[in-house]
Amino acid sequence: MKLSNVLHRTFTFLVLIAGFAASAQEFNMTVQVNAQNIAQPDRTIFRTLENSLQEFINNTKWTDREVADEERIDGALIFVVSNFDNNRFQGNFQLSVSRPVYNSTYTSTIFNYKDNDISFEYIENAPLFYNANQFESNLNSLITFYVYTILGIHADTFELKGGQQFHEQAQDIVNLAQSSRNIGWNPGDGNGRVSRYRLNSDLLSDTFKEYREVMYDYHLNGLDQFALNAKETKQNLQTYILKFEAMNQRRPNSLLQRTFFDAKSDEIKDIYSDGPTVNIAELKESLQKLAPNQNTKWRAIKV
């Protein structure tokens, strides 16, 4: 189905029954533990881990906000296990998170990210919990780091730098986890380019300020206005995306730039392949420089 057609549909939020207090947790996350390449006769621990992670993320109250069911953040976490030995897991996390677009039935991917440096010890049925004041385990830190990073990115799409508090909480988790010597928490990990430390540091750095500015404008002032005026919105979205040119000049092909286009490349292609025609020659040329790894998609857009 074409994106513009979906975006023009009426999106009706659920209405809470009068007098009913909203008290749901923040997440509606599906968790999958993929251990198909592990030769382990007893698969119970993988199912237990999967259930434990999903319950931990979805049943924990992560903020002091009251959240209605329809406001919960939808997403998926896939843990692909590459090695398992004596309760020690290694593999990668694949995360995908979306948020609804106003006045439509469409949901937009805001975070599509892969972490290849996942390792932790998990004892079956051991409780998972968040302690803001000390490092408990690498698994706890991994989950809580991504929870607060996602909360921050999600909030940034509704208010300019609206996720600052959550990114700072994620920073606290990074700082505590550095003492554990697990990979991904320190400045030099991932060759200094791809790590949880780098992701969080860049989100909080003015060097990459355009990422959070674009996330706000692209969603609240862009997609959320699509149903009102598709042509004007398509023109405005170009302006927002082109902001990355300044960031790319300072730090070419940065982690946050790649993170944005990993989440948005299909969507951008669909937006400019359908609906009211606008001049996108400048945008298309810029996209080929900003995200050359997505050039197959950019070439599919007809100027």
C-alpha positions in Angstrom: 0.0 0.0 0.0 1.4 3.4 -0.9 2.6 5.5 2.0 0.7 8.7 1.1 -2.6 6.7 0.9 -1.9 5.3 4.4 -1.0 8.7 5.8 -4.3 10.2 4.6 -6.4 7.7 6.5 -8.0 8.9 9.6 -6.1 7.8 12.7 -8.4 7.5 15.7 -6.8 7.2 19.1 -8.5 5.1 21.7 -10.4 7.1 24.2 -10.0 6.2 27.9 -13.2 5.6 29.8 -14.1 8.5 32.0 -12.6 8.2 35.4 -10.1 5.5 34.4 -6.6 6.4 35.4 -3.9 5.7 32.8 -1.2 3.6 34.5 0.3 1.4 31.8 4.1 0.9 31.5 6.0 2.6 28.7 6.7 -0.3 26.4 5.0 -2.8 24.2 8.1 -4.6 23.1 8.3 -8.0 21.5 11.4 -10.0 22.4 12.8 -12.9 20.4 15.8 -15.0 21.4 17.1 -16.7 18.2 19.4 -19.6 19.2 18.8 -21.8 16.1 22.6 -22.0 15.5 23.3 -23.3 19.0 23.6 -27.0 19.5 21.9 -27.2 22.9 19.5 -30.1 23.4 17.6 -28.4 26.2 16.1 -25.2 24.8 14.4 -24.1 28.1 16.9 -21.5 29.0 16.4 -19.6 25.7 12.7 -19.5 26.2 13.1 -18.4 29.8 15.5 -15.7 28.8 13.1 -14.5 26.1 10.1 -14.3 28.5 12.2 -12.7 31.2 13.5 -9.9 28.9 10.0 -9.2 27.5 8.5 -9.1 31.0 11.3 -6.9 32.3 10.9 -4.3 29.5 7.2 -4.3 29.3 6.2 -4.6 33.0 8.7 -2.2 34.5 7.7 1.5 35.2 10.6 3.3 33.6 9.5 6.9 34.1 7.2 8.9 36.4 4.8 9.6 33.5 1.3 8.2 33.4 1.0 6.3 30.1 -2.2 5.2 28.4 -2.2 1.9 26.6 -2.2 3.5 23.1 0.8 5.6 24.1 3.1 2.7 24.8 6.2 2.4 22.6 6.0 -0.4 20.1 9.1 -2.2 19.1 11.0 -5.4 18.7 14.3 -6.8 20.2 15.8 -9.8 18.6 18.8 -11.4 20.3 20.7 -13.6 17.9 22.8 -16.0 20.0 26.1 -16.9 18.4 27.7 -18.6 21.3 26.4 -20.2 24.5 28.5 -21.9 27.2 27.9 -22.4 30.9 25.3 -19.7 31.2 27.4 -17.3 29.1 25.7 -15.8 26.1 27.3 -14.0 23.1 25.6 -12.5 20.1 23.9 -9.4 18.7 20.9 -7.3 19.5 18.7 -6.1 16.7 16.3 -3.3 17.8 13.5 -1.7 15.9 11.2 0.9 17.4 8.3 2.9 15.8 6.0 5.7 16.7 2.5 6.5 15.3 1.9 9.3 12.8 -1.0 11.7 13.7 -4.1 11.6 11.5 -3.1 8.3 10.0 -2.9 4.6 10.6 0.8 4.7 9.7 3.6 4.0 12.1 7.1 5.3 11.4 10.3 3.5 12.4 12.4 5.8 14.5 15.2 3.5 15.6 16.6 0.5 13.7 19.9 -0.5 15.2 22.2 -3.5 15.6 24.7 -4.0 18.4 27.2 -6.7 17.6 29.0 -6.7 21.0 26.5 -8.5 23.2 27.8 -10.7 25.9 26.4 -11.5 29.4 25.9 -14.2 31.9 22.3 -15.3 32.6 21.2 -17.9 35.2 17.8 -19.3 34.4 15.0 -17.5 36.4 17.4 -15.0 37.9 15.4 -11.7 38.4 16.1 -8.7 36.2 15.9 -5.3 37.8 17.1 -1.7 37.4 19.4 -0.2 40.0 20.3 3.4 39.1 23.1 3.6 41.6 25.3 0.6 40.8 26.3 -1.9 38.2 24.4 -5.2 38.8 25.1 -7.2 35.7 25.9 -6.7 32.0 22.5 -8.0 31.0 20.7 -5.5 33.3 22.9 -2.7 31.9 22.3 -3.7 28.3 18.6 -3.7 28.6 18.3 -0.5 30.7 20.7 1.3 28.4 18.6 0.6 25.4 15.3 1.3 27.2 16.4 4.8 28.2 18.0 5.4 24.8 14.8 4.5 23.1 12.8 6.6 25.5 15.1 9.5 24.7 14.9 9.1 20.9 11.1 8.7 21.1 10.7 11.8 23.2 12.9 13.7 20.8 10.4 13.2 18.0 7.7 15.0 20.0 9.7 17.9 21.5 13.0 19.4 20.6 15.5 17.6 22.8 12.6 16.3 24.8 14.5 13.1 25.6 17.4 14.9 27.3 16.6 13.4 30.7 16.5 9.8 29.3 19.8 10.2 27.3 21.4 11.4 30.6 20.1 8.4 32.4 21.5 6.2 29.7 24.8 8.0 30.2 24.7 7.1 33.9 24.3 3.5 32.9 27.3 3.7 30.6 29.4 5.3 33.3 28.6 2.5 35.8 29.1 -0.3 33.3 32.6 0.9 32.4 33.9 -0.7 35.6 32.7 -4.1 34.4 35.2 -4.3 31.5 32.5 -5.6 29.2 32.8 -4.5 25.6 30.8 -1.6 24.3 30.9 0.8 27.3 34.2 2.5 26.8 35.5 5.2 24.4 37.9 2.9 22.5 35.4 0.0 22.0 34.2 -0.6 18.4 37.3 1.2 17.1 35.9 4.3 18.7 33.1 4.5 16.0 30.4 2.0 16.9 29.6 1.2 20.5 27.0 2.0 23.2 29.4 4.6 24.6 29.6 6.3 21.2 25.9 6.2 20.6 25.1 7.9 23.9 28.0 10.3 23.7 27.0 11.4 20.2 23.3 11.9 21.2 24.4 14.3 23.9 27.0 16.1 21.9 26.4 19.4 20.1 28.7 18.1 17.3 25.8 16.0 16.2 23.0 18.3 17.2 21.3 18.1 13.8 20.3 14.5 14.5 18.0 15.4 17.3 16.8 18.5 15.5 15.9 16.5 12.4 14.2 13.8 14.5 11.9 16.5 16.0 11.2 18.4 12.8 10.9 15.3 10.6 8.2 13.8 12.8 6.3 16.5 14.5 6.5 19.2 11.9 6.8 16.7 9.0 5.1 13.4 9.1 2.5 14.5 11.6 1.3 17.2 9.1 1.3 14.9 6.1 -2.5 14.4 6.1 -3.2 18.1 6.2 -1.0 19.1 3.2 1.0 16.3 1.5 2.8 18.5 -1.0 3.9 21.1 1.5 5.0 18.4 3.9 7.2 16.7 1.3 8.9 20.1 0.6 9.4 20.6 4.3 10.8 17.1 4.8 13.5 17.9 2.2 14.6 20.9 4.2 14.8 18.9 7.4 16.8 16.1 5.8 19.2 18.5 4.2 20.2 19.7 7.7 22.4 16.6 7.8 24.7 18.2 5.2 26.2 20.5 7.9 26.8 17.6 10.3 28.3 15.5 7.5 30.8 18.3 6.8 31.9 18.2 10.4 31.9 14.4 10.9 31.3 12.5 7.6 29.3 9.3 7.8 28.8 9.5 11.6 27.1 6.8 13.6 24.0 9.0 14.2 23.8 9.8 10.5 23.9 6.1 9.6 21.4 5.4 12.4 18.9 7.9 10.9 19.1 6.6 7.4 19.0 2.9 8.5 15.6 3.8 10.1 14.3 6.1 7.4 15.7 5.0 3.9 12.6 2.9 3.0 10.3 5.6 4.2 12.0 8.4 2.4 12.0 6.4 -0.8 8.2 5.7 -0.5 7.4 9.3 0.4 9.0 10.7 -2.7 7.9 7.9 -5.0 4.2 8.6 -4.6 1.7 11.4 -4.2 2.1 15.1 -5.1 5.1 15.8 -7.2 7.8 18.1 -5.8 11.3 18.9 -7.1 13.7 16.6 -5.4 16.8 16.9 -7.5 18.8 18.6 -4.7 17.5 16.1 -2.1 18.4 13.1 -4.3 21.9 14.4 -4.9 22.4 15.0 -1.2 21.0 11.6 -0.2 23.6 9.9 -2.4 26.3 11.7 -0.4 24.7 11.4 3.1 23.9 7.7 2.8 25.7 6.1 -0.1 25.0 2.6 1.3 21.3 3.3 0.5 22.0 4.3 -3.1 19.9 1.5 -4.5 16.9 3.0 -2.8 17.8 6.6 -3.8 18.1 5.6 -7.5 14.6 4.2 -7.3 13.2 7.7 -6.6 12.2 9.3 -9.9 13.1 13.0 -10.1 
